[in-house]
Amino acid sequence: MSAVVELAECELGYGRSTVYSELNLELHAGRTALLGPNGAGKSTLLAALAGSLKPKRGRIALGTGPAPWGSSRRHYLASVAWVPQATRAYPGLKVREQVAFAGWLKGMSRTDAWDSALGALRTVGLSDLADRASTTLSGGQLRRAGIASALVHDATLILLDEPTVGLDPLQRDQFLEALERLPDTVSVICSTHLLTEITDTYDELVVVDRGQVRTQRSISAVFSDPAGGDAATALRREYEKWVEREQ
């Protein structure tokens, strides 16, 4: 698979604190699950990929293309969308207006953003709610509206930070169905700390813990368990090898 984004010799952290001392990672086209316990460095990595956290050293780029820092920053930010865990509704805006507003913030004309918003909502299964007040959406619907806000400006990489936290089982399934409906031209990196979130919806799994990448494998390889058992058992067995346990 081709690399959608690359990090080379990156030191990532906040102030004097370092989370990743030397991170080298290629994230591939398709849907990637970023798994790790709380405090593993998932949000730090997503913040760097979103262009909101500047590496202390090293390089981040879309394949061999634009980087989030320097002269190509605007191009990079137009191609990448970060959907935070707490997607919020904007009082006074209808759902389509909120999605169109996201496109306008990314540099689209008002007309283009408005026209594109309905198609983006259709992709995530929310077109029937386009004229509803955004403040009336459920948590699961807001998460899907967040994806639509990324699709409206033709982002090629969508970053999702723990998007299923707080969702009930039905909302979670609807969210995963929305991911499966995304066009092949859009890649997704989705973080989670829950083993139960890792399904064959994803193409690849990256496990991080304590500022290190513990493994990067295809989902099919992870769920291929020579010791027998179902997929969930195989994943848990592997995960316990990758993640350092507190003694």
ChimeraX attribute file (.defattr): number of C-alpha atoms within 10 A of each C-alpha:
attribute: neighborCount
match mode: 1-to-1
recipient: residues
	/A:1	7
	/A:2	10
	/A:3	14
	/A:4	20
	/A:5	21
	/A:6	20
	/A:7	22
	/A:8	15
	/A:9	16
	/A:10	20
	/A:11	19
	/A:12	25
	/A:13	20
	/A:14	12
	/A:15	7
	/A:16	6
	/A:17	8
	/A:18	13
	/A:19	20
	/A:20	22
	/A:21	15
	/A:22	17
	/A:23	20
	/A:24	17
	/A:25	17
	/A:26	18
	/A:27	23
	/A:28	19
	/A:29	22
	/A:30	21
	/A:31	24
	/A:32	25
	/A:33	23
	/A:34	25
	/A:35	26
	/A:36	24
	/A:37	17
	/A:38	13
	/A:39	14
	/A:40	21
	/A:41	22
	/A:42	25
	/A:43	18
	/A:44	19
	/A:45	22
	/A:46	22
	/A:47	18
	/A:48	18
	/A:49	29
	/A:50	21
	/A:51	19
	/A:52	14
	/A:53	17
	/A:54	20
	/A:55	21
	/A:56	15
	/A:57	13
	/A:58	15
	/A:59	18
	/A:60	26
	/A:61	20
	/A:62	21
	/A:63	17
	/A:64	11
	/A:65	13
	/A:66	19
	/A:67	22
	/A:68	24
	/A:69	18
	/A:70	9
	/A:71	10
	/A:72	13
	/A:73	15
	/A:74	15
	/A:75	13
	/A:76	24
	/A:77	21
	/A:78	20
	/A:79	21
	/A:80	25
	/A:81	26
	/A:82	23
	/A:83	24
	/A:84	17
	/A:85	16
	/A:86	15
	/A:87	17
	/A:88	15
	/A:89	19
	/A:90	13
	/A:91	11
	/A:92	11
	/A:93	16
	/A:94	19
	/A:95	29
	/A:96	28
	/A:97	21
	/A:98	24
	/A:99	29
	/A:100	28
	/A:101	21
	/A:102	20
	/A:103	26
	/A:104	18
	/A:105	13
	/A:106	19
	/A:107	13
	/A:108	18
	/A:109	14
	/A:110	14
	/A:111	11
	/A:112	14
	/A:113	24
	/A:114	20
	/A:115	14
	/A:116	22
	/A:117	28
	/A:118	21
	/A:119	17
	/A:120	26
	/A:121	25
	/A:122	16
	/A:123	19
	/A:124	25
	/A:125	19
	/A:126	20
	/A:127	16
	/A:128	10
	/A:129	17
	/A:130	19
	/A:131	12
	/A:132	14
	/A:133	18
	/A:134	24
	/A:135	15
	/A:136	14
	/A:137	16
	/A:138	12
	/A:139	21
	/A:140	22
	/A:141	21
	/A:142	21
	/A:143	27
	/A:144	27
	/A:145	28
	/A:146	27
	/A:147	28
	/A:148	33
	/A:149	28
	/A:150	27
	/A:151	29
	/A:152	26
	/A:153	26
	/A:154	18
	/A:155	21
	/A:156	21
	/A:157	28
	/A:158	22
	/A:159	23
	/A:160	24
	/A:161	21
	/A:162	21
	/A:163	24
	/A:164	23
	/A:165	15
	/A:166	13
	/A:167	16
	/A:168	11
	/A:169	10
	/A:170	10
	/A:171	18
	/A:172	19
	/A:173	14
	/A:174	16
	/A:175	22
	/A:176	19
	/A:177	14
	/A:178	19
	/A:179	20
	/A:180	15
	/A:181	12
	/A:182	19
	/A:183	12
	/A:184	11
	/A:185	11
	/A:186	19
	/A:187	23
	/A:188	24
	/A:189	24
	/A:190	23
	/A:191	25
	/A:192	23
	/A:193	18
	/A:194	14
	/A:195	14
	/A:196	10
	/A:197	18
	/A:198	20
	/A:199	17
	/A:200	13
	/A:201	15
	/A:202	21
	/A:203	17
	/A:204	23
	/A:205	24
	/A:206	20
	/A:207	23
	/A:208	22
	/A:209	20
	/A:210	17
	/A:211	20
	/A:212	17
	/A:213	21
	/A:214	16
	/A:215	15
	/A:216	18
	/A:217	13
	/A:218	14
	/A:219	20
	/A:220	15
	/A:221	10
	/A:222	19
	/A:223	18
	/A:224	14
	/A:225	17
	/A:226	7
	/A:227	9
	/A:228	9
	/A:229	11
	/A:230	11
	/A:231	17
	/A:232	16
	/A:233	14
	/A:234	17
	/A:235	19
	/A:236	14
	/A:237	14
	/A:238	15
	/A:239	18
	/A:240	10
	/A:241	10
	/A:242	16
	/A:243	19
	/A:244	12
	/A:245	8
	/A:246	4
	/A:247	3
